[in-house]
Amino acid sequence: HRQPGRPPTPYHTAHRTPLIMHAPATAARMHHGMRSTLSGVYLAMARYCPHLRSAAPFATSAACEATAAEAEHAALEEVHSAVHELSNAKMEDFLTKCPFASVMREQGMLADDDTFTPHPREDSSTRKRVDGTGSAGTRSVCPEHTRQEAFVDARSGGATVSEGAGQRAQVRSPFSQRFSGVVEEMKKEAKYRVFAKVRRDAGCFPAADAFAEDGSARRITMWCSNDYLAMGQHPTVIEAMQRAAGEYGAGSGGTRNISGNTDVHVRLERELAALHGHEAALLFGSCYAANSSTIPTLARTLSEGGPRCVIFSDAKNHASLIEGIRGAGVEKRIFRHNDTQHLRQLLDEYDADVPKLIVFESVYSMDGSIAPIADICDLADAHNGVTFLDEVHAVGLYGEGGGGVAQREGVSARVDVISGTLGKAIGVYGGYVTGRAEWMDVVRCRAPAFIFSTSLPPVVAAGALESVRILRKSPQLRELHQSRAAELKRRLAAAGIPVHANPSHIVPVMVGDAALCKRMGDELLTCHGIYVQPINYPTVAVGTERFRLTPGPHHTPAMMDSLVSSLVHVWDAHALPRAAYDPHAHARAFSPLGSCKAEGAEAAEAEEAHSTAGSDLSSGSAKGGGVSLSDIPAALAFPSTLRPPSWMLGEVSTV
């Protein structure tokens, strides 16, 4: 900290070497406790210390290394004692000496009660910092840098540097406190997300291993996976991926335009187009990328050469659709969830020549409601509209060939663009859109997420291709899936566990409190071996927190018994009220076949009251499988004719 016009410190006098060599390197060690300061580390650090900026141009690698060889632990203590008089002093004394520390304190990087701790010595044989007794010691440098941890010795093996990587730790930003505050606020509001570490066991799904913080594992049953049909476990799918890895290697090697377009990508796109009865399809790295890039591309193309496009969005559209709508940069209107009357009113406000893009989903993943697709297509036809339907939670699960709810209701050809995922019922990874050939061609040439992203690895595309082919020929698997979902809803309702009424395979168990939902989920996992992930804001609105259960063909009646009894135990332990149960009313509200014609929105979303789910759910015919509703209560039991495929019972064979 030598200033121009001030005498040298005792440290400089004692070593009788040029001051210009010592001042930078000494201050560097004062600030960071480094015994082997390298020029690159010093020059980076000098940007942050006002006393070093002026000396930085004169510092050389040789000067820093020479000084580092001379400076020992005792010399550093001498500097602190003689220059700053800080031995065991309070932080308040130090702040009057070091302007850099003062700035850090003002920015919230230092606590008021920080104290100075002498530097630990370093064991050169093990490269570990130890205290005077030889035990492992805590890294301790100048007080401001104890909290800052801006740099560590590249050769010290510090905790902030990868083993043997020879890298420097990241410099703490003055904005770090802001981010820390956001994290703490999320924790207080129970919005902080904690990921469970699980290991799926191929061939044993839904069994898996969950790992605790100490590394120990226990066997659990998964009830929240989006691998609805366990196609990620199908032996033929796995074999196809193994074969592709041997033929193509691990990755694709580039974007579709630059060496990343293989024959397996082309075959998968043709299969997906056929699945939905469309002319063409286009693969993306994820359905989030597909939606967030395709929607803006469509809106901008529709706006060319005439009035600008207006987007009409369902109030409960999920994040990737909303992101795409925001990115389009055009006017947007939000209609109440599944309310075609409200949608009609909004459409009527615009001239016929205004292009209108209607964006909605078939199955809404959090509530389980199903859109009135045919009615929305009618409105689009009458108002010069284009329909964009997200089928991510329906592909593989509905329709004669697994083409989704639109296929089940016979309206796939009327929908202009359908988006889907390869990562849920198909069991692999990726996303796609389908539609008319010329429309897909425009998306291929204009959508940034397609143009500038590396294509799916051929091994992933091969697995998805095999899975789609199997699902197109497996209606019994979809029937079994619907039966399992209906049965679990019946058992939960009979036990008084509140299940949100819906006509789909989604089973939302309503809790209504984020912190409580998290605690209950932890108890189910640690005490009962049941993995159900709490769903909170921003995925669902505050006050509607829930568990989202996803039963599949692989969940047995015994597993359901265990789940229900565990939920009842945790429910009662937290004194939550039970719900009344009426079998016939339950059957009407949870029909697995009907399309929700107008489900009614929550007060925050609706501008006026309208009918809620349940009144129209018992209507509709069974297109593409399901359970007969001729005898409603009996229909919700396991049909004796439905059996899991042989591969789910341990025999390696195709469906």
URDAGI-V428910 format. One record per residue. N is the residue number from 1. RES is the residue in one letter. SS is DSSP state (a for helix, b for strand, c for the rest). Layout:
# URDAGI-V428910
N,RES,SS
N,RES,SS
This chain:
# URDAGI-V428910
1,H,c
2,R,c
3,Q,c
4,P,c
5,G,c
6,R,c
7,P,c
8,P,c
9,T,c
10,P,a
11,Y,a
12,H,a
13,T,a
14,A,a
15,H,a
16,R,c
17,T,c
18,P,c
19,L,a
20,I,a
21,M,a
22,H,a
23,A,a
24,P,a
25,A,a
26,T,a
27,A,a
28,A,a
29,R,a
30,M,a
31,H,a
32,H,a
33,G,c
34,M,c
35,R,c
36,S,c
37,T,c
38,L,c
39,S,a
40,G,a
41,V,a
42,Y,a
43,L,a
44,A,a
45,M,a
46,A,a
47,R,c
48,Y,c
49,C,c
50,P,a
51,H,a
52,L,a
53,R,a
54,S,a
55,A,a
56,A,a
57,P,c
58,F,c
59,A,c
60,T,c
61,S,a
62,A,a
63,A,a
64,C,a
65,E,a
66,A,a
67,T,a
68,A,a
69,A,a
70,E,a
71,A,c
72,E,c
73,H,a
74,A,a
75,A,a
76,L,a
77,E,a
78,E,a
79,V,a
80,H,a
81,S,a
82,A,a
83,V,a
84,H,a
85,E,c
86,L,c
87,S,c
88,N,c
89,A,c
90,K,b
91,M,a
92,E,a
93,D,a
94,F,a
95,L,a
96,T,c
97,K,c
98,C,c
99,P,a
100,F,a
101,A,a
102,S,a
103,V,a
104,M,a
105,R,a
106,E,a
107,Q,c
108,G,c
109,M,c
110,L,c
111,A,c
112,D,c
113,D,c
114,D,c
115,T,b
116,F,c
117,T,c
118,P,c
119,H,c
120,P,c
121,R,b
122,E,b
123,D,b
124,S,c
125,S,c
126,T,c
127,R,c
128,K,b
129,R,b
130,V,b
131,D,c
132,G,c
133,T,c
134,G,c
135,S,c
136,A,b
137,G,c
138,T,c
139,R,c
140,S,c
141,V,c
142,C,c
143,P,a
144,E,a
145,H,a
146,T,a
147,R,a
148,Q,a
149,E,c
150,A,c
151,F,c
152,V,c
153,D,c
154,A,c
155,R,c
156,S,c
157,G,c
158,G,c
159,A,c
160,T,c
161,V,c
162,S,c
163,E,c
164,G,c
165,A,c
166,G,c
167,Q,c
168,R,c
169,A,c
170,Q,c
171,V,c
172,R,c
173,S,c
174,P,c
175,F,c
176,S,a
177,Q,a
178,R,a
179,F,a
180,S,a
181,G,a
182,V,a
183,V,a
184,E,a
185,E,a
186,M,a
187,K,a
188,K,a
189,E,c
190,A,c
191,K,c
192,Y,c
193,R,c
194,V,c
195,F,c
196,A,c
197,K,b
198,V,b
199,R,b
200,R,b
201,D,c
202,A,c
203,G,c
204,C,c
205,F,c
206,P,c
207,A,b
208,A,b
209,D,b
210,A,b
211,F,b
212,A,c
213,E,c
214,D,c
215,G,c
216,S,c
217,A,b
218,R,b
219,R,b
220,I,b
221,T,b
222,M,b
223,W,c
224,C,c
225,S,c
226,N,c
227,D,c
228,Y,c
229,L,c
230,A,c
231,M,a
232,G,a
233,Q,a
234,H,c
235,P,a
236,T,a
237,V,a
238,I,a
239,E,a
240,A,a
241,M,a
242,Q,a
243,R,a
244,A,a
245,A,a
246,G,a
247,E,a
248,Y,a
249,G,c
250,A,c
251,G,c
252,S,c
253,G,c
254,G,c
255,T,b
256,R,c
257,N,c
258,I,c
259,S,c
260,G,c
261,N,c
262,T,c
263,D,a
264,V,a
265,H,a
266,V,a
267,R,a
268,L,a
269,E,a
270,R,a
271,E,a
272,L,a
273,A,a
274,A,a
275,L,a
276,H,a
277,G,c
278,H,c
279,E,c
280,A,b
281,A,b
282,L,b
283,L,b
284,F,b
285,G,c
286,S,c
287,C,a
288,Y,a
289,A,a
290,A,a
291,N,a
292,S,a
293,S,a
294,T,a
295,I,a
296,P,a
297,T,a
298,L,a
299,A,a
300,R,a
301,T,a
302,L,a
303,S,c
304,E,c
305,G,c
306,G,c
307,P,c
308,R,c
309,C,c
310,V,b
311,I,b
312,F,b
313,S,b
314,D,b
315,A,c
316,K,c
317,N,c
318,H,c
319,A,a
320,S,a
321,L,a
322,I,a
323,E,a
324,G,a
325,I,a
326,R,a
327,G,a
328,A,a
329,G,c
330,V,c
331,E,b
332,K,b
333,R,b
334,I,b
335,F,b
336,R,c
337,H,c
338,N,c
339,D,c
340,T,a
341,Q,a
342,H,a
343,L,a
344,R,a
345,Q,a
346,L,a
347,L,a
348,D,c
349,E,c
350,Y,c
351,D,c
352,A,c
353,D,c
354,V,c
355,P,c
356,K,b
357,L,b
358,I,b
359,V,b
360,F,b
361,E,b
362,S,c
363,V,b
364,Y,c
365,S,c
366,M,c
367,D,c
368,G,c
369,S,c
370,I,b
371,A,c
372,P,c
373,I,a
374,A,a
375,D,a
376,I,a
377,C,a
378,D,a
379,L,a
380,A,a
381,D,a
382,A,a
383,H,c
384,N,c
385,G,b
386,V,b
387,T,b
388,F,b
389,L,b
390,D,b
391,E,c
392,V,c
393,H,c
394,A,c
395,V,c
396,G,c
397,L,c
398,Y,c
399,G,c
400,E,c
401,G,c
402,G,c
403,G,c
404,G,c
405,V,a
406,A,a
407,Q,a
408,R,a
409,E,c
410,G,c
411,V,c
412,S,a
413,A,a
414,R,a
415,V,c
416,D,c
417,V,b
418,I,b
419,S,b
420,G,b
421,T,b
422,L,c
423,G,c
424,K,c
425,A,c
426,I,c
427,G,c
428,V,c
429,Y,c
430,G,c
431,G,b
432,Y,b
433,V,b
434,T,b
435,G,b
436,R,c
437,A,a
438,E,a
439,W,a
440,M,a
441,D,a
442,V,a
443,V,a
444,R,a
445,C,a
446,R,a
447,A,c
448,P,a
449,A,a
450,F,a
451,I,a
452,F,c
453,S,c
454,T,b
455,S,c
456,L,c
457,P,c
458,P,a
459,V,a
460,V,a
461,A,a
462,A,a
463,G,a
464,A,a
465,L,a
466,E,a
467,S,a
468,V,a
469,R,a
470,I,a
471,L,a
472,R,a
473,K,c
474,S,c
475,P,a
476,Q,a
477,L,a
478,R,a
479,E,a
480,L,a
481,H,a
482,Q,a
483,S,a
484,R,a
485,A,a
486,A,a
487,E,a
488,L,a
489,K,a
490,R,a
491,R,a
492,L,a
493,A,a
494,A,a
495,A,c
496,G,c
497,I,c
498,P,c
499,V,b
500,H,c
501,A,c
502,N,c
503,P,c
504,S,c
505,H,c
506,I,c
507,V,b
508,P,b
509,V,b
510,M,b
511,V,c
512,G,c
513,D,c
514,A,a
515,A,a
516,L,a
517,C,a
518,K,a
519,R,a
520,M,a
521,G,a
522,D,a
523,E,a
524,L,a
525,L,a
526,T,a
527,C,a
528,H,a
529,G,c
530,I,b
531,Y,b
532,V,c
533,Q,c
534,P,b
535,I,b
536,N,c
537,Y,c
538,P,c
539,T,c
540,V,c
541,A,c
542,V,c
543,G,c
544,T,c
545,E,c
546,R,b
547,F,b
548,R,b
549,L,b
550,T,c
551,P,c
552,G,c
553,P,c
554,H,c
555,H,c
556,T,c
557,P,a
558,A,a
559,M,a
560,M,a
561,D,a
562,S,a
563,L,a
564,V,a
565,S,a
566,S,a
567,L,a
568,V,a
569,H,a
570,V,a
571,W,a
572,D,a
573,A,a
574,H,c
575,A,c
576,L,c
577,P,c
578,R,c
579,A,c
580,A,c
581,Y,c
582,D,c
583,P,a
584,H,a
585,A,a
586,H,a
587,A,a
588,R,a
589,A,a
590,F,c
591,S,c
592,P,c
593,L,c
594,G,c
595,S,c
596,C,c
597,K,c
598,A,c
599,E,c
600,G,c
601,A,c
602,E,c
603,A,c
604,A,c
605,E,c
606,A,c
607,E,c
608,E,c
609,A,c
610,H,c
611,S,c
612,T,c
613,A,c
614,G,c
615,S,c
616,D,c
617,L,c
618,S,c
619,S,c
620,G,c
621,S,c
622,A,c
623,K,c
624,G,c
625,G,c
626,G,c
627,V,c
628,S,c
629,L,c
630,S,c
631,D,c
632,I,a
633,P,a
634,A,a
635,A,a
636,L,c
637,A,c
638,F,c
639,P,c
640,S,c
641,T,c
642,L,c
643,R,c
644,P,c
645,P,c
646,S,a
647,W,a
648,M,a
649,L,a
650,G,c
651,E,c
652,V,c
653,S,c
654,T,c
655,V,c
